[in-house]
């Protein structure tokens, strides 16, 4: 009988207000949830755009990478880190871990990456004179530092030129790559 009072063509005014209030509350709740989720994601993850060619072929110029913050670093992980007196973030591959055996002769570092510490599995790197002097007296990679190298070793600025990367300088490990989309220009 209530519908006859308002007619069939329109809803009662209270139903409209209830619907409007429900929609407004859902919007407010959705926005709040998105802000909370965004804050949690930013707390645990970051995104960086690759600049340069030092990680080719794994990462290319303008790729974006998702970095998981405060994750455990393992050999061959790709990490994002900062270096004192250098601008921006670096993204390189971890080759040497704390405690790995090593020695330096004539500005060349021999790094033992084997499990036994017997130099059966090694990598050799040409170091800058400054880094070679810094590493000269070491026989192991010190605690809380890592030796990192770019995949494109011929052009990479990495531990061979700036030394070890401190654990506290590592933002996290790369978890995912978003490839850059290069659109072909018409008429070229």
N, C-alpha and C positions, 0 to 999 in steps of 0.2 A: 504494500500500500504506500510505502514511502516514496517509491519511484513515481507514482501518480502526482505526488505533491510537487516534484521538480520537473516532471515530464520525462519522456523517454530520450530526448535528444541531448540532454546534458546530465553530467554526474552531479551528485550533491557537492557543495563547496568543501565540506570536510574531507571527502575522498580526494579531491584535487590537492588540498593542502598536505594531506598525508603522503600522497605520491610525490609531491615536490620535496617535502622534508626527507623522505626516504632516498630520493635521488641525490640530494645535496649531501646527506650523511654518507652515502656510498662513495661519492666523489672525494669527500674529505678523508674517509678511511683509506681509499685507494692511494691518494697522494701521500698520506702519512706512511703507508706501508712501503711505497716506492722509495721515499726518502730514507727510511730505516734500512731497507735492503741495499740501497746505493751506498750508504755509510758503511755498512758491513762489508760490502764488496771492496770499497776503497781501502778499508782497513787491512784486508787480506790480499788484494790484488792491485796491480797497476798495469797501464798500457803504455808502451813506448813505440815511437816511430823510428825505424832504422835509418840512419844517415851514413852514407858511405858504402864502400864495397868490401870491407874487411871480413865479412862473414859469407861472401859468395862461395859456394853455391847454396848454402843452407838458408841464408837470409839475404834478401836483395834490398836495394835502395827503396825507401818508402814503405816496405813491409811494416806491419804493426805486430808487436808481440805482447802476449799476456804474460805477466810476471807474477808468480806466486811469492809473496813476501815471506820472509823468515822461514824458508824451507831448508831442509838439510842439503848441503852441497856434496855431490859425488863426482868422481872423475867422469869427464866427458859431458857433464851438464853444461848448458849455456846459461850464463848468469848476467844479470844487469848490475852494474856497480858504478860508483863515482871514484874519481882520483883527485887527490889534493892538487890544487893549482891547474886543474883542467876543467873546462866547461862541459856541461851536459853529462849524460849517462853513456857508459860504454856497455857493449854487449859482446862477450867473448866466450870461448869454450875453456872449461877447466881441464888442465892437463896434469898439473902437479898438485898433490894434496899435502897437508901438514904431515911431516914424518917421512915423506918419500926421500930416499937416498939420492944424492947428487954430488957432482964435483964440477969445478970450472978450471979449464986450462986454455990459455991463449984466447980468451974472450969467447970460448965455446963451453956451453953447459951440457953435461951429460946427465940426463934425468932417468932414474930407474923407475919404471912404471909397472914392474913385475910384482908378484905377490911375495916372493922370497927375499927380496932385498939383495940379490946376488948379481945384479946388473946383466941378467940374461935377456931382459926385455927393456930396451932403452930408447929414448928419443934424444936427439942432439939439436941444440939451438945456438945460433950465433947471437951473442948479446952485444948491446952497446957497451962501449968502454966504461961508462959510469956504472951500469948495472953489473958488468963483469967484476969491477973492483968491489962493489957492494957484496956480491955473492962469493968472492974469492975464498973466504975462510970457512964457508959453510960446507958441511957434509950431509946435511938433511934440510928439508924445507922446514922452517920454524913453525911453531904452533900458531894457529889463527891466521895464517896467510896461505895464499894459493898462487900458483903459476898459471896464467891464462894466455891463450893464443887465439888469434883470429883464424878462421878456416882458410882464408885467402892470405897465406903467410907472406907473400911477396909485398903486399901493401899494408898489412895490418900493423897498427900501433898497439902494442900489447906489453906483456911482462918482459919481453926482450928489450924494450926501450924504457919502460917506466918502473920496472921491478915488480915485486910481489903485490898482490891485492889483499888488503886486510879484510878479515871476516866482517868487521863492523861496517865496512864500505859496501858490502854486497847487499843490494836491495832484495834479491831473490832469484829464483830460477825461472827460465822461460818455459812456459807450459804449452803454449800454442802460438802458431803463426797465422796472422791474417794477411794473405798475399796482397801486394799492391796491385791495383788494376790500372794497367797502362792502356789507354785507349788510343788506337791508331788515328792519326790525323788524316783527314780526307785531303787529297790533292798532293800528298808527299810522295 
